[in-house]
C-alpha cells in the first residue's frame, strides 16, 4: 500500500469514529408511532417531581384509580405497586383489579396507534359503566408526556405509571404497544390482545364475550 492509500485509510477511520461519537451525542430520537422496547429501571424521570406534575395532572383531570378489592387479586400482580398518574398515590395493582372485570390497556405517549385507540377505550368505558373497569398503564418513564398526551386527547381514564413495565412482565404481555389484557372478576386472565382497536364496538366485540358481559 503506497503512502497516499495509507493516508486515505487513516482519514476514513477518523471520519467513522467522529460519526459514531456524533450519533451518540445526539442520542436516539423518540419514535412517534409503532412498537418499541422500553428498557428502564425506574417508573418515571427525575424531572417528574410532584411539583412538576401538578400542572399536567390538573389539565389531564384523570379519573381516580380503582380502590382495593376484597382480596389480594391475581397472583401474578400481587406485590406490584405503581403510582396512580392522576394524583401520585400508590396503587397495589393486584388489589386494585380484584373483584371486577378489568381491561388493562398498555400504551406509551410516543405510540401513534395508542393515541388513536385511547379515545375508543374511553368511549367503551362510558358505554360499559360499572360492568367493566378500563385501566390504562403508561409504559414509559416520561410521566409528564403521558399526562400531556391524555389531556390533548381528552381521555380521562384512570392511569398507572409503569416505566419499568412491571405489569407487562408479570402478565407476559408481548413486547408491542398498544396491547390489552382482559381480566375476569376472579382475577384470571381471559385474554391478551396485542393489537390496536379503532372503535368502542371493536373493543366490545373482542372483550365482552371473554368476560361474560353483554355488549
C-alpha positions in Angstrom: 0.0 0.0 0.0 1.5 3.4 -1.0 1.6 6.5 1.2 -1.5 8.1 -0.4 -3.6 5.0 0.1 -2.5 4.7 3.7 -3.5 8.3 4.5 -6.9 7.7 2.8 -7.5 4.7 5.2 -6.5 6.8 8.2 -8.8 9.6 7.2 -11.7 7.2 6.7 -11.2 5.6 10.1 -11.1 9.1 11.8 -14.3 10.1 10.0 -16.1 7.0 11.0 -15.1 7.5 14.7 -16.3 11.1 14.6 -19.6 10.0 13.1 -20.2 7.4 15.8 -19.4 9.9 18.5 -21.7 12.5 17.0 -24.5 9.9 16.8 -24.1 9.0 20.4 -24.1 12.7 21.4 -27.4 13.3 19.6 -29.0 10.2 21.2 -31.8 8.2 19.8 -34.9 10.2 18.9 -38.2 9.3 20.4 -40.3 7.4 17.9 -43.9 8.7 17.3 -45.6 5.5 16.3 -45.4 1.7 16.3 -43.9 -0.5 18.9 -40.6 -0.2 20.7 -39.0 -2.0 23.6 -38.8 0.1 26.8 -35.8 -0.8 29.0 -35.7 1.3 32.1 -35.0 0.8 35.8 -37.4 3.5 37.1 -41.0 4.3 36.8 -40.6 8.0 36.0 -37.9 10.6 35.3 -36.2 12.6 38.0 -37.8 15.7 36.4 -41.2 14.3 37.1 -41.5 15.6 40.7 -44.9 16.2 42.4 -44.4 19.9 41.8 -43.6 19.5 38.1 -46.5 17.1 37.6 -49.1 19.3 39.4 -50.0 21.4 36.3 -50.1 18.4 33.8 -52.2 16.4 36.3 -54.7 19.2 36.7 -55.0 19.6 32.9 -55.3 15.8 32.4 -58.1 15.6 35.1 -57.9 11.8 35.2 -60.4 9.6 37.0 -59.2 8.1 40.3 -57.5 4.8 40.1 -59.6 1.8 41.4 -59.7 1.2 45.1 -58.7 -2.1 46.7 -61.0 -5.1 46.0 -61.9 -7.7 48.6 -58.9 -9.9 48.1 -55.3 -9.8 47.0 -56.1 -10.2 43.3 -54.3 -12.1 40.6 -51.2 -13.9 41.9 -49.0 -12.5 39.1 -49.8 -8.9 40.2 -49.6 -9.3 43.9 -47.0 -7.0 45.5 -46.8 -4.8 42.4 -47.2 -1.2 43.5 -47.4 1.6 41.0 -48.2 5.3 41.0 -51.6 6.5 40.1 -50.8 9.1 37.4 -53.8 11.2 38.3 -52.8 12.1 41.8 -49.5 10.4 42.6 -50.9 7.9 45.1 -49.5 4.4 45.4 -51.7 1.6 43.9 -51.4 -2.1 44.8 -52.2 -3.3 41.3 -53.3 -6.8 42.4 -55.8 -5.5 44.9 -57.0 -2.7 42.5 -58.1 -5.2 39.9 -59.5 -7.8 42.3 -63.2 -8.5 42.2 -64.0 -6.7 39.0 -63.8 -7.2 35.3 -60.8 -5.1 34.1 -59.4 -4.1 30.7 -55.8 -3.1 31.1 -54.7 -1.0 28.2 -50.9 -0.8 27.8 -49.6 2.2 26.0 -46.9 4.9 25.7 -47.1 8.6 24.9 -45.0 8.3 21.8 -47.0 5.4 20.3 -49.2 6.7 17.4 -51.6 3.7 17.4 -52.0 4.0 21.1 -53.2 7.6 20.7 -55.7 6.5 18.1 -57.0 3.8 20.4 -57.3 5.6 23.7 -60.4 7.7 22.7 -62.1 4.4 21.7 -61.2 2.9 25.1 -62.7 5.9 26.8 -65.9 5.5 24.8 -66.0 1.8 25.6 -65.7 2.7 29.3 -68.5 5.2 29.0 -70.8 2.6 27.5 -70.0 -0.2 29.9 -70.3 1.9 33.1 -69.6 -0.1 36.2 -69.7 -3.5 34.4 -66.1 -3.1 33.3 -63.2 -1.0 34.5 -60.8 0.3 31.9 -57.4 1.0 33.5 -54.6 2.3 31.3 -50.9 1.5 32.0 -48.4 4.0 30.7 -45.2 2.2 29.8 -42.6 4.9 29.6 -40.8 6.8 32.3 -41.8 10.2 30.9 -44.9 10.7 33.1 -45.3 14.4 32.1 -45.6 13.5 28.5 -48.2 10.9 29.3 -50.4 13.4 31.1 -49.9 15.9 28.3 -51.0 13.3 25.7 -54.1 12.3 27.7 -55.1 16.0 28.1 -54.6 16.5 24.3 -56.8 13.5 23.6 -59.5 14.4 26.1 -59.1 11.0 27.7 -59.6 10.9 31.4 -59.3 7.2 32.1 -57.5 6.1 35.3 -53.9 5.5 34.6 -51.0 3.7 36.2 -47.4 5.0 35.7 -45.3 1.9 34.9 -42.0 3.0 33.4 -40.4 -0.4 34.3 -43.2 -2.3 32.5 -43.9 -4.4 35.6 -47.4 -5.2 34.6 -46.4 -6.4 31.1 -43.6 -8.6 32.6 -45.9 -10.1 35.3 -48.6 -11.0 32.8 -46.2 -12.0 30.0 -47.6 -9.5 27.5 -45.9 -9.4 24.1 -43.5 -6.6 23.6 -45.8 -4.5 21.5 -48.0 -1.4 22.1 -50.8 -0.9 22.3 -51.7 -4.2 24.0 -54.8 -5.0 26.0 -55.1 -7.5 28.8 -58.6 -8.7 29.7 -59.1 -9.8 33.4 -62.1 -11.6 34.7 -63.6 -10.6 38.1 -61.9 -13.6 39.7 -58.5 -12.3 38.6 -57.8 -14.8 35.9 -56.6 -13.6 32.5 -59.3 -14.0 29.9 -57.1 -13.0 27.0 -54.1 -10.9 26.0 -54.8 -8.9 22.8 -51.6 -7.5 21.3 -53.4 -5.3 18.8 -55.0 -1.9 18.4 -58.7 -1.1 18.3 -60.3 1.7 16.2 -63.7 1.9 17.8 -65.6 1.1 21.0 -67.6 -1.5 19.1 -64.4 -3.4 18.1 -63.4 -3.4 21.8 -66.7 -4.7 22.9 -66.7 -7.5 20.3 -63.3 -8.6 21.4 -63.6 -8.2 25.2 -67.2 -8.8 26.3 -67.7 -12.4 25.3 -64.4 -13.2 27.1 -65.7 -11.9 30.4 -69.4 -12.8 30.0 -70.9 -9.3 30.0 -73.5 -8.1 27.4 -72.2 -5.9 24.6 
